[in-house]
């Protein structure tokens, strides 16, 4: 009898349209041990309870979770600006995936680390459909084996 292949779970979450309680409860109830912040500007005034400088404290105190800001997985300012101007998701997704490839994300990230942590990618968008956190999770899943993606709502 063969041993089943272990699955690596990658979670994603956006902080908008959630109360702080909903946000931290989702992380806690899903046993997330590391929140990976992939926002370009984690300290934006629009971030409210999810400001990068405050988030490590809240995560540890409310969800026993660590914080990691990973700029390697953020879009560039010009790419984000163009998308906000033209709302052309297909262009954005294509250029962002090319950026991930150029940054050598797969060669740089340590799969073993991701495989031993319950990670959750953080961005601002409520829904993952038009958010780069979904693109990052899907990119990782295409390059690493046995990945399951879970979008926390």
C-alpha positions in Angstrom: 0.0 0.0 0.0 1.5 3.4 -1.0 1.7 6.3 1.3 -0.6 9.2 0.2 1.2 12.3 -1.1 1.1 15.1 1.4 -0.8 18.2 0.2 0.5 21.7 0.8 -2.3 24.2 1.6 -2.0 27.8 0.6 -4.7 30.1 1.9 -5.5 33.6 0.8 -7.4 36.5 2.4 -8.3 40.1 1.8 -9.0 42.5 4.6 -11.5 44.8 3.0 -15.2 44.3 3.8 -14.3 42.4 7.0 -14.3 43.5 10.6 -11.1 42.9 12.6 -13.0 40.2 14.4 -14.0 38.4 11.2 -10.5 38.7 9.8 -8.6 37.4 12.8 -11.2 34.7 13.5 -10.8 33.4 9.9 -7.1 33.1 10.4 -7.4 31.5 13.9 -10.2 29.0 12.8 -8.1 27.9 9.9 -5.0 27.5 12.0 -2.9 29.8 9.9 0.6 30.1 11.5 2.1 32.7 9.1 0.4 35.5 7.3 2.4 36.4 4.2 1.7 40.0 3.3 2.0 40.5 -0.4 0.7 44.1 -0.6 2.8 46.8 -2.3 2.1 49.3 0.5 1.3 47.4 3.7 1.3 50.7 5.8 -1.3 52.5 3.7 -3.8 54.6 5.6 -6.5 52.6 3.9 -5.3 49.4 5.7 -7.1 50.2 9.0 -6.5 47.3 11.4 -4.3 45.6 8.7 -1.5 48.1 8.7 1.8 46.4 8.3 3.4 48.0 11.3 0.5 47.0 13.6 -0.4 43.6 12.1 2.4 41.5 13.6 1.2 42.5 17.1 -2.5 41.8 16.4 -1.7 38.5 14.6 0.3 37.2 17.5 -2.1 38.4 20.2 -5.4 37.4 18.5 -4.5 34.4 16.3 -1.1 33.2 17.5 0.1 33.8 14.0 3.4 35.2 12.6 3.8 37.9 10.0 6.0 38.1 6.9 6.0 40.9 4.4 7.2 39.4 1.1 7.7 42.2 -1.5 8.9 39.5 -4.0 5.2 38.7 -4.6 3.9 42.2 -4.9 3.0 44.0 -8.2 5.0 47.0 -9.3 3.6 50.5 -8.8 3.3 51.1 -12.6 1.5 47.8 -13.2 -0.9 48.5 -10.4 -1.5 52.1 -11.6 -2.2 50.9 -15.2 -4.7 48.3 -13.9 -6.5 51.0 -11.9 -6.6 53.2 -14.9 -7.7 50.7 -17.6 -9.2 47.8 -15.6 -7.8 45.4 -18.1 -7.5 42.3 -15.9 -6.1 40.0 -18.6 -3.2 42.4 -19.3 -2.5 42.8 -15.6 -2.5 39.0 -15.0 -0.2 38.4 -18.0 2.3 41.1 -17.0 2.2 40.1 -13.3 2.9 36.4 -14.1 5.8 37.5 -16.3 7.1 39.6 -13.4 6.9 36.6 -11.0 8.9 34.6 -13.6 11.5 37.4 -14.0 11.9 37.6 -10.2 12.6 33.9 -10.1 10.0 33.3 -7.5 10.0 29.5 -7.7 13.8 29.4 -7.5 13.9 31.9 -4.6 11.1 30.6 -2.4 11.8 27.6 -0.2 9.0 25.0 -0.9 10.0 23.1 2.2 9.2 26.1 4.3 5.8 26.6 2.7 5.1 22.8 3.1 5.7 23.0 6.8 3.7 26.2 7.5 0.0 27.0 7.2 0.5 30.1 5.2 -2.1 32.7 4.1 -1.4 35.3 1.4 -2.7 38.7 2.4 -3.9 41.5 0.0 -6.7 44.0 0.3 -9.4 42.9 -2.2 -12.4 41.2 -0.6 -12.8 38.7 -3.4 -9.9 36.8 -4.9 -11.2 36.9 -8.5 -9.5 40.1 -9.4 -6.7 40.1 -6.9 -3.0 39.3 -7.3 -3.1 37.0 -4.3 -5.0 34.5 -6.4 -2.5 34.9 -9.2 0.4 34.2 -6.8 -1.3 31.1 -5.3 -2.1 29.7 -8.7 1.4 30.4 -10.0 2.8 28.5 -7.0 0.4 25.7 -7.6 1.4 25.4 -11.2 5.1 25.1 -10.3 4.9 23.1 -7.1 3.2 19.7 -6.8 0.2 18.8 -4.6 -1.0 22.4 -3.7 -4.5 23.1 -2.6 -5.6 26.8 -2.6 -8.2 28.0 -0.1 -9.7 31.5 -0.3 -10.9 32.7 3.1 -14.0 34.7 2.9 
